[in-house]
């Protein structure tokens, strides 16, 4: 769930700690239906700096 301009938007969340065999199918399904997906990476080894920078780039591209 994301809030943009006080509007709540529900987007698919893919948790990378799930069964790896299912992640590909989940990503394809989410992107084909919604065009966007949030990837949860708790415990996946992605440094917080990379995650923060990714969100910064998305914000600049989508809301500038």
Z-matrix of the N, CA and C atoms (Angstrom, degrees):
N
C 1 1.445
C 2 1.525 1 108.40
N 3 1.316 2 115.95 1 134.51
C 4 1.456 3 123.02 2 -179.32
C 5 1.517 4 107.74 3 -131.81
N 6 1.326 5 116.54 4 146.04
C 7 1.459 6 120.30 5 176.39
C 8 1.525 7 108.88 6 -112.20
N 9 1.335 8 116.06 7 122.72
C 10 1.457 9 122.32 8 178.82
C 11 1.521 10 106.96 9 -127.26
N 12 1.333 11 115.60 10 119.63
C 13 1.467 12 120.28 11 -179.41
C 14 1.526 13 111.55 12 50.67
N 15 1.324 14 115.79 13 46.11
C 16 1.470 15 123.96 14 179.27
C 17 1.524 16 113.99 15 66.03
N 18 1.316 17 118.69 16 8.85
C 19 1.460 18 121.97 17 175.67
C 20 1.527 19 107.90 18 -103.23
N 21 1.318 20 116.63 19 129.36
C 22 1.461 21 121.09 20 179.75
C 23 1.520 22 108.82 21 -87.51
N 24 1.327 23 115.35 22 129.18
C 25 1.456 24 121.80 23 -179.60
C 26 1.525 25 107.50 24 -120.89
N 27 1.305 26 116.79 25 128.33
C 28 1.466 27 121.93 26 177.70
C 29 1.525 28 108.24 27 -96.10
N 30 1.322 29 116.08 28 121.96
C 31 1.456 30 120.74 29 178.87
C 32 1.526 31 108.70 30 -123.43
N 33 1.327 32 117.39 31 154.78
C 34 1.457 33 120.05 32 178.90
C 35 1.527 34 110.88 33 -65.14
N 36 1.326 35 116.13 34 143.24
C 37 1.459 36 122.66 35 176.68
C 38 1.523 37 107.83 36 -118.97
N 39 1.322 38 116.38 37 123.82
C 40 1.457 39 122.14 38 177.15
C 41 1.526 40 107.58 39 -106.95
N 42 1.317 41 116.54 40 122.92
C 43 1.460 42 122.11 41 179.84
C 44 1.527 43 108.20 42 -97.72
N 45 1.334 44 116.52 43 116.74
C 46 1.463 45 121.01 44 -177.14
C 47 1.520 46 113.31 45 -68.21
N 48 1.330 47 117.51 46 -10.34
C 49 1.464 48 119.44 47 178.07
C 50 1.528 49 111.14 48 -83.85
N 51 1.342 50 117.31 49 -4.90
C 52 1.472 51 121.18 50 177.24
C 53 1.520 52 110.40 51 -70.61
N 54 1.295 53 115.61 52 176.32
C 55 1.453 54 123.31 53 176.82
C 56 1.530 55 109.72 54 -54.39
N 57 1.322 56 116.85 55 118.53
C 58 1.467 57 121.36 56 -175.03
C 59 1.524 58 112.21 57 -60.28
N 60 1.317 59 118.04 58 -28.39
C 61 1.460 60 120.68 59 179.92
C 62 1.529 61 111.29 60 -66.78
N 63 1.319 62 118.00 61 -24.56
C 64 1.458 63 121.63 62 -178.33
C 65 1.522 64 113.47 63 -91.45
N 66 1.316 65 117.89 64 -18.38
C 67 1.467 66 120.68 65 -172.50
C 68 1.528 67 111.73 66 -61.23
N 69 1.315 68 118.39 67 -43.75
C 70 1.462 69 121.16 68 179.92
C 71 1.515 70 111.81 69 -59.28
N 72 1.325 71 116.08 70 -46.95
C 73 1.466 72 120.00 71 179.08
C 74 1.519 73 111.13 72 -63.90
N 75 1.331 74 117.39 73 -41.10
C 76 1.463 75 121.22 74 179.24
C 77 1.524 76 111.16 75 -63.14
N 78 1.332 77 116.96 76 -41.80
C 79 1.470 78 120.70 77 179.39
C 80 1.527 79 111.36 78 -64.77
N 81 1.319 80 117.11 79 -46.69
C 82 1.462 81 120.62 80 179.93
C 83 1.524 82 110.08 81 -61.20
N 84 1.324 83 117.05 82 -44.65
C 85 1.455 84 120.97 83 179.86
C 86 1.527 85 111.55 84 -61.68
N 87 1.332 86 116.61 85 -47.68
C 88 1.467 87 120.70 86 -177.89
C 89 1.523 88 111.91 87 -64.04
N 90 1.306 89 116.76 88 -45.61
C 91 1.470 90 120.03 89 -177.28
C 92 1.528 91 110.96 90 -69.67
N 93 1.324 92 117.31 91 -38.25
C 94 1.465 93 118.56 92 -179.20
C 95 1.524 94 111.77 93 -70.56
N 96 1.319 95 117.99 94 -32.52
C 97 1.464 96 120.90 95 -179.79
C 98 1.523 97 112.65 96 -86.05
N 99 1.334 98 117.20 97 -38.40
C 100 1.457 99 121.42 98 -171.48
C 101 1.525 100 113.54 99 -111.56
N 102 1.335 101 117.90 100 -24.81
C 103 1.455 102 120.75 101 -177.41
C 104 1.516 103 113.18 102 79.06
N 105 1.315 104 115.75 103 3.11
C 106 1.467 105 120.21 104 -177.96
C 107 1.510 106 107.96 105 -157.27
N 108 1.313 107 116.30 106 151.25
C 109 1.463 108 121.31 107 177.94
C 110 1.516 109 108.96 108 -150.15
N 111 1.311 110 116.58 109 146.25
C 112 1.460 111 122.44 110 174.03
C 113 1.514 112 106.61 111 -103.67
N 114 1.316 113 116.86 112 126.79
C 115 1.458 114 121.34 113 -179.85
C 116 1.518 115 108.73 114 -104.41
N 117 1.321 116 114.57 115 117.58
C 118 1.468 117 121.12 116 177.21
C 119 1.520 118 106.82 117 -86.41
N 120 1.310 119 116.56 118 129.38
C 121 1.459 120 119.28 119 -174.11
C 122 1.523 121 113.31 120 -124.81
N 123 1.314 122 117.41 121 29.64
C 124 1.467 123 120.70 122 179.24
C 125 1.519 124 108.56 123 -62.34
N 126 1.321 125 115.63 124 122.83
C 127 1.454 126 120.51 125 178.40
C 128 1.516 127 114.50 126 77.17
N 129 1.314 128 118.54 127 9.46
C 130 1.463 129 120.55 128 -177.33
C 131 1.525 130 112.86 129 -91.70
N 132 1.319 131 117.24 130 -7.36
C 133 1.451 132 119.70 131 178.09
C 134 1.524 133 115.15 132 95.45
N 135 1.354 134 118.64 133 -0.46
C 136 1.455 135 119.90 134 176.60
C 137 1.517 136 108.90 135 -76.43
N 138 1.336 137 118.82 136 126.02
C 139 1.463 138 120.70 137 178.35
C 140 1.534 139 111.11 138 -64.49
N 141 1.323 140 117.77 139 142.81
C 142 1.466 141 120.92 140 179.45
C 143 1.524 142 113.21 141 -54.59
N 144 1.325 143 117.90 142 -32.03
C 145 1.462 144 121.14 143 -179.37
C 146 1.532 145 111.01 144 -63.95
N 147 1.319 146 116.92 145 -39.03
C 148 1.468 147 121.31 146 179.39
C 149 1.527 148 109.83 147 -67.14
N 150 1.310 149 116.45 148 -42.28
C 151 1.467 150 120.90 149 179.22
C 152 1.521 151 110.31 150 -64.12
N 153 1.327 152 117.46 151 -46.24
C 154 1.467 153 121.21 152 179.00
C 155 1.522 154 111.22 153 -60.80
N 156 1.313 155 117.24 154 -43.08
C 157 1.466 156 121.40 155 -179.76
C 158 1.529 157 110.87 156 -64.97
N 159 1.308 158 116.91 157 -38.57
C 160 1.460 159 120.83 158 178.38
C 161 1.522 160 110.36 159 -61.88
N 162 1.334 161 117.53 160 -46.16
C 163 1.458 162 120.64 161 177.68
C 164 1.524 163 111.25 162 -62.53
N 165 1.313 164 117.27 163 -38.20
C 166 1.466 165 121.07 164 178.41
C 167 1.528 166 110.74 165 -61.52
N 168 1.319 167 117.26 166 -44.96
C 169 1.461 168 121.48 167 179.96
C 170 1.527 169 110.32 168 -64.04
N 171 1.323 170 117.34 169 -43.14
C 172 1.465 171 120.66 170 179.84
C 173 1.526 172 110.37 171 -62.82
N 174 1.322 173 117.18 172 -43.92
C 175 1.475 174 120.38 173 178.13
C 176 1.518 175 111.07 174 -59.32
N 177 1.320 176 117.01 175 -44.15
C 178 1.467 177 120.66 176 -179.65
C 179 1.528 178 110.98 177 -64.36
N 180 1.320 179 117.63 178 -40.01
C 181 1.461 180 121.30 179 -177.90
C 182 1.522 181 112.31 180 -73.29
N 183 1.327 182 117.24 181 -38.35
C 184 1.456 183 120.04 182 -173.99
C 185 1.527 184 113.94 183 -89.62
N 186 1.317 185 117.37 184 -32.08
C 187 1.459 186 119.19 185 -171.98
C 188 1.527 187 113.88 186 -122.29
N 189 1.325 188 116.82 187 28.78
C 190 1.460 189 117.49 188 176.31
C 191 1.506 190 110.92 189 -118.28
